[in-house]
Amino acid sequence: MKKIILSIVLLTLVACSKKNNTPIILIKTITVVNLKDNIIEKRIDTLKDTSFNISLHPGEKKLEFIARKELPKTAIDKKFDIAYAYIVDENGENIKFKSNTDFKNFMNNSGYQLTHQKSYIYHMNYTFNKK
């Protein structure tokens, strides 16, 4: 039942986006409420922030990257052990980027402008502002 409702919501969001020609970015939040008892919550929303921080991490395959960020404890109104946000497609699957440039082009085409980036050994941090 939850999957059906989620599918309807996602289809509505995508349909509205196509009507308005406004690109949308879908964010899947995975919240581990209680790691010990394996209580996990998942939610998909559209990105509405005017400023957005995220990191690009290597995926499972070579030359494949996923965009995610760890959410601070103050980001959610409940107590939790750990939470991550991922950029996903209409099916809730992580979007796999081929390179940093591919990711930055995706964000630019979705209405976000790169304002800051910092390189680390295993990932890149980015800050984007809505155009």
C-alpha positions as CSV (number, residue, x, y, z in Angstrom):
1,M,0.0,0.0,0.0
2,K,2.8,2.4,0.9
3,K,4.5,1.7,-2.4
4,I,1.3,2.4,-4.3
5,I,0.9,5.8,-2.5
6,L,4.5,6.7,-3.0
7,S,4.3,5.8,-6.7
8,I,1.2,8.0,-7.1
9,V,2.9,10.9,-5.3
10,L,6.1,10.6,-7.5
11,L,4.1,10.4,-10.7
12,T,2.1,13.5,-9.7
13,L,5.3,15.4,-8.9
14,V,6.9,14.4,-12.2
15,A,3.7,15.2,-14.2
16,C,3.5,18.6,-12.5
17,S,7.1,19.3,-13.2
18,K,6.8,18.5,-16.9
19,K,3.7,20.7,-17.2
20,N,5.6,23.7,-15.7
21,N,8.9,22.8,-17.4
22,T,10.4,23.2,-13.9
23,P,13.1,20.7,-13.3
24,I,12.8,18.9,-10.0
25,I,15.4,17.0,-7.9
26,L,14.1,14.1,-5.8
27,I,15.7,13.5,-2.4
28,K,15.4,10.1,-0.6
29,T,15.9,10.4,3.1
30,I,16.9,7.2,4.9
31,T,16.6,7.6,8.7
32,V,18.0,4.9,11.0
33,V,15.8,5.6,14.0
34,N,17.2,2.8,16.1
35,L,20.2,0.9,14.7
36,K,20.0,-1.8,17.5
37,D,16.4,-2.7,16.7
38,N,16.9,-2.1,12.9
39,I,14.1,0.6,12.7
40,I,14.6,2.4,9.4
41,E,12.3,5.0,7.8
42,K,12.5,6.1,4.1
43,R,10.9,9.1,2.5
44,I,11.1,10.8,-0.9
45,D,10.6,14.6,-1.3
46,T,11.4,17.2,-3.9
47,L,14.4,19.5,-3.2
48,K,13.0,22.9,-2.3
49,D,16.1,24.4,-0.5
50,T,17.5,27.6,-2.0
51,S,21.0,26.5,-0.8
52,F,21.9,22.9,-0.8
53,N,25.0,21.0,0.4
54,I,25.8,17.5,-0.8
55,S,28.8,15.2,-1.5
56,L,29.6,13.0,-4.4
57,H,30.9,9.5,-3.4
58,P,32.2,6.6,-5.4
59,G,29.5,4.0,-6.2
60,E,29.7,0.2,-6.4
61,K,31.1,0.2,-9.9
62,K,34.2,1.9,-11.3
63,L,33.5,5.4,-12.6
64,E,30.1,5.6,-11.0
65,F,29.3,8.2,-8.3
66,I,26.3,8.8,-6.1
67,A,25.2,12.1,-4.4
68,R,24.5,11.9,-0.7
69,K,24.9,13.7,2.5
70,E,24.7,12.8,6.2
71,L,22.0,14.8,7.9
72,P,22.8,16.5,11.2
73,K,20.8,15.6,14.3
74,T,19.0,18.9,14.1
75,A,17.7,18.3,10.5
76,I,14.8,16.0,11.6
77,D,12.3,16.6,14.4
78,K,12.8,13.2,16.0
79,K,15.6,11.3,17.8
80,F,17.6,9.0,15.4
81,D,20.9,7.3,15.2
82,I,21.9,8.4,11.7
83,A,20.3,9.8,8.5
84,Y,21.3,10.2,4.9
85,A,19.8,12.0,2.0
86,Y,20.4,10.8,-1.6
87,I,19.5,12.2,-5.0
88,V,17.2,9.7,-6.7
89,D,15.2,9.1,-9.8
90,E,11.4,8.7,-10.1
91,N,11.7,5.1,-9.0
92,G,13.5,6.0,-5.8
93,E,16.8,4.6,-7.1
94,N,20.1,6.4,-6.5
95,I,21.1,8.4,-9.7
96,K,24.5,7.2,-10.8
97,F,26.7,9.9,-12.2
98,K,29.7,9.2,-14.5
99,S,31.9,12.0,-13.3
100,N,32.0,15.2,-11.3
101,T,31.2,17.1,-14.4
102,D,28.1,14.9,-15.1
103,F,26.9,15.7,-11.6
104,K,27.5,19.4,-11.8
105,N,25.7,19.5,-15.2
106,F,22.7,17.6,-13.7
107,M,22.5,20.2,-10.9
108,N,22.8,23.1,-13.3
109,N,20.1,21.7,-15.6
110,S,17.9,21.2,-12.5
111,G,18.1,24.9,-11.7
112,Y,21.1,25.0,-9.2
113,Q,24.3,26.9,-9.6
114,L,27.6,25.6,-8.0
115,T,28.9,28.1,-5.5
116,H,31.5,26.1,-3.6
117,Q,33.3,22.8,-3.9
118,K,36.0,21.1,-1.9
119,S,37.9,17.9,-2.7
120,Y,38.7,15.2,-0.2
121,I,40.5,11.8,-0.6
122,Y,37.3,9.8,-1.2
123,H,34.6,12.4,-2.1
124,M,33.8,15.9,-3.2
125,N,31.6,18.3,-1.2
126,Y,29.5,20.8,-3.1
127,T,27.3,23.8,-2.3
128,F,24.6,24.8,-4.7
129,N,22.3,27.8,-4.8
130,K,19.0,27.9,-6.6
131,K,19.3,30.1,-9.7
